[in-house]
C-alpha cells in the first residue's frame, strides 16, 4: 500500500492505527482534532499493550477515540450544543 492510499484510508475511516511499529508489543489508535477550517490541529490517541487488549474490542475503542476527537473539534468550532 502506498503512503497516499494509506492516508486516504485513514481519512475515510476517521482514525489511524499502529501495531508495534512505534514500540514492539504496543498498539495505538488516534484521531485528528480539527479546527474550524477542517485542518488537523491536535489528536486524541490511546496506546495499549496488544496482548492485554482483545482484538474484537478495538473497533469500539476506535469509535471512542473518534468521538472524543470530534467533541474537541466541535469545541474549537464553538458548537458545544451536542455535548
Backbone as CSV, one residue per row, in Angstrom:
resi,resn,N_x,N_y,N_z,CA_x,CA_y,CA_z,C_x,C_y,C_z
1,UNK,0.856,-1.174,0.000,0.000,0.000,0.000,0.904,1.240,0.000
2,UNK,0.604,2.176,-0.873,1.382,3.415,-0.917,0.976,4.318,0.250
3,UNK,1.829,5.268,0.575,1.517,6.214,1.642,0.242,6.983,1.318
4,UNK,0.103,7.396,0.093,-1.083,8.150,-0.321,-2.368,7.341,-0.123
5,UNK,-2.355,6.072,-0.529,-3.562,5.251,-0.366,-3.814,4.947,1.110
6,UNK,-2.740,4.790,1.888,-2.904,4.571,3.332,-3.555,5.793,3.982
7,UNK,-3.083,6.982,3.644,-3.664,8.206,4.216,-5.114,8.396,3.773
8,UNK,-5.418,8.039,2.541,-6.817,8.097,2.076,-7.692,7.180,2.924
9,UNK,-7.186,5.986,3.222,-7.931,5.024,4.045,-8.137,5.576,5.461
10,UNK,-7.111,6.165,6.031,-7.213,6.757,7.373,-8.245,7.878,7.380
11,UNK,-8.196,8.751,6.390,-9.184,9.851,6.310,-10.603,9.303,6.191
12,UNK,-10.753,8.264,5.395,-12.073,7.684,5.152,-12.687,7.092,6.417
13,UNK,-11.910,6.359,7.192,-12.473,5.743,8.402,-12.409,6.662,9.614
14,UNK,-11.584,7.712,9.542,-11.572,8.714,10.597,-10.592,8.466,11.731
15,UNK,-9.744,7.481,11.610,-8.735,7.217,12.630,-7.587,6.407,12.039
16,UNK,-6.455,6.462,12.746,-5.273,5.707,12.344,-4.942,4.692,13.424
17,UNK,-4.305,3.617,13.012,-3.865,2.604,13.964,-2.408,2.259,13.689
18,UNK,-1.776,1.739,14.703,-0.454,1.154,14.519,-0.345,-0.018,15.472
19,UNK,0.414,-0.992,15.028,0.548,-2.224,15.797,2.017,-2.599,15.900
20,UNK,2.657,-2.090,16.950,4.048,-2.430,17.188,5.067,-1.688,16.357
21,UNK,4.643,-0.794,15.469,5.613,-0.068,14.650,6.399,0.953,15.467
22,UNK,5.778,1.553,16.468,6.458,2.542,17.298,7.195,1.848,18.436
23,UNK,6.482,1.015,19.175,7.072,0.245,20.274,6.568,-1.183,20.178
24,UNK,7.452,-2.145,20.029,7.008,-3.537,19.931,6.145,-3.941,21.129
25,UNK,5.021,-4.606,20.825,4.119,-5.073,21.859,3.021,-4.093,22.222
26,UNK,3.102,-2.872,21.702,2.090,-1.852,21.977,1.376,-1.480,20.685
27,UNK,0.114,-1.149,20.800,-0.674,-0.661,19.674,-1.265,0.685,20.032
28,UNK,-1.678,1.432,19.022,-2.277,2.749,19.235,-3.406,2.979,18.250
29,UNK,-4.342,3.802,18.688,-5.425,4.282,17.837,-5.471,5.791,18.032
30,UNK,-5.549,6.556,16.938,-5.552,8.012,17.034,-6.521,8.622,16.030
31,UNK,-7.087,9.768,16.410,-7.978,10.518,15.521,-7.631,12.000,15.615
32,UNK,-7.778,12.697,14.511,-7.434,14.118,14.449,-8.507,14.989,15.081
33,UNK,-8.048,16.029,15.758,-8.904,17.128,16.213,-8.699,18.227,15.181
34,UNK,-9.816,18.707,14.612,-9.712,19.660,13.504,-10.203,21.043,13.906
35,UNK,-9.586,22.067,13.291,-10.013,23.440,13.553,-11.239,23.777,12.701
36,UNK,-11.651,25.031,12.756,-12.864,25.428,12.046,-12.697,25.446,10.530
37,UNK,-11.486,25.230,10.042,-11.245,25.118,8.606,-11.073,23.663,8.169
38,UNK,-11.187,22.739,9.125,-11.036,21.326,8.818,-9.603,20.821,8.838
39,UNK,-8.677,21.668,9.272,-7.274,21.264,9.355,-6.989,20.600,10.687
40,UNK,-6.195,19.538,10.700,-5.845,18.902,11.968,-4.968,19.830,12.804
41,UNK,-5.345,19.997,14.070,-4.597,20.876,14.970,-4.092,20.141,16.204
42,UNK,-4.634,18.978,16.457,-4.244,18.161,17.605,-4.722,16.743,17.315
43,UNK,-4.542,15.862,18.276,-5.013,14.487,18.109,-5.383,13.897,19.456
44,UNK,-6.268,12.922,19.401,-6.586,12.088,20.555,-6.009,10.723,20.231
45,UNK,-5.268,10.160,21.175,-4.610,8.883,20.934,-4.668,8.019,22.182
46,UNK,-4.823,6.732,21.966,-4.796,5.751,23.050,-3.769,4.689,22.669
47,UNK,-2.896,4.368,23.611,-1.902,3.321,23.419,-2.168,2.210,24.429
48,UNK,-1.997,0.972,23.983,-2.329,-0.166,24.837,-1.347,-1.305,24.586
49,UNK,-1.248,-2.184,25.584,-0.443,-3.396,25.431,-1.282,-4.363,24.599
50,UNK,-0.781,-4.729,23.447,-1.583,-5.509,22.496,-2.052,-6.850,23.058
51,UNK,-1.211,-7.536,23.765,-1.601,-8.864,24.259,-2.669,-8.778,25.344
52,UNK,-2.830,-7.612,25.968,-3.808,-7.443,27.046,-5.121,-6.825,26.587
53,UNK,-5.211,-6.461,25.309,-6.416,-5.786,24.820,-6.980,-6.562,23.636
54,UNK,-8.142,-7.157,23.837,-8.743,-8.050,22.842,-8.959,-7.355,21.492
55,UNK,-8.627,-8.068,20.440,-8.783,-7.554,19.075,-10.230,-7.139,18.788
56,UNK,-11.191,-7.906,19.292,-12.597,-7.602,18.989,-13.105,-6.347,19.702
57,UNK,-12.361,-5.822,20.673,-12.757,-4.578,21.354,-12.163,-3.334,20.691
58,UNK,-11.238,-3.525,19.795,-10.550,-2.387,19.188,-11.450,-1.497,18.338
59,UNK,-12.430,-2.033,17.604,-13.349,-1.129,16.889,-14.131,-0.217,17.846
60,UNK,-14.517,-0.737,19.005,-15.213,0.096,19.996,-14.286,1.192,20.515
61,UNK,-13.040,0.848,20.781,-12.079,1.838,21.239,-11.847,2.885,20.155
62,UNK,-11.756,2.459,18.915,-11.577,3.402,17.809,-12.742,4.381,17.755
63,UNK,-13.950,3.890,17.950,-15.115,4.778,17.939,-15.058,5.769,19.092
64,UNK,-14.621,5.327,20.246,-14.497,6.223,21.403,-13.441,7.303,21.146
65,UNK,-12.336,6.930,20.522,-11.291,7.900,20.190,-11.827,8.912,19.175
66,UNK,-12.534,8.433,18.144,-13.136,9.335,17.154,-14.135,10.283,17.810
67,UNK,-14.973,9.746,18.696,-15.968,10.580,19.373,-15.305,11.678,20.197
68,UNK,-14.241,11.337,20.919,-13.524,12.328,21.719,-12.902,13.404,20.826
69,UNK,-12.291,12.990,19.709,-11.694,13.958,18.784,-12.761,14.857,18.176
70,UNK,-13.910,14.281,17.824,-14.996,15.083,17.252,-15.546,16.069,18.267
71,UNK,-15.652,15.657,19.520,-16.143,16.550,20.570,-15.183,17.734,20.737
72,UNK,-13.899,17.466,20.767,-12.927,18.551,20.866,-12.981,19.458,19.636
73,UNK,-13.171,18.866,18.467,-13.291,19.660,17.245,-14.488,20.598,17.326
74,UNK,-15.599,20.117,17.849,-16.786,20.975,17.999,-16.498,22.128,18.951
75,UNK,-15.738,21.894,19.987,-15.383,22.967,20.918,-14.534,24.025,20.221
76,UNK,-13.644,23.580,19.349,-12.837,24.531,18.591,-13.742,25.375,17.689
77,UNK,-14.771,24.761,17.135,-15.724,25.462,16.280,-16.639,26.378,17.083
78,UNK,-16.727,26.149,18.390,-17.641,26.925,19.216,-19.034,26.337,19.281
79,UNK,-19.229,25.118,18.740,-20.526,24.448,18.733,-20.533,23.399,19.833
80,UNK,-21.014,23.756,20.997,-20.993,22.836,22.137,-22.372,22.265,22.455
81,UNK,-23.358,22.557,21.621,-24.730,22.138,21.927,-24.904,20.637,21.888
82,UNK,-24.075,19.917,21.149,-24.238,18.468,21.034,-23.556,17.712,22.178
83,UNK,-22.880,18.404,23.075,-22.159,17.737,24.170,-23.060,17.388,25.329
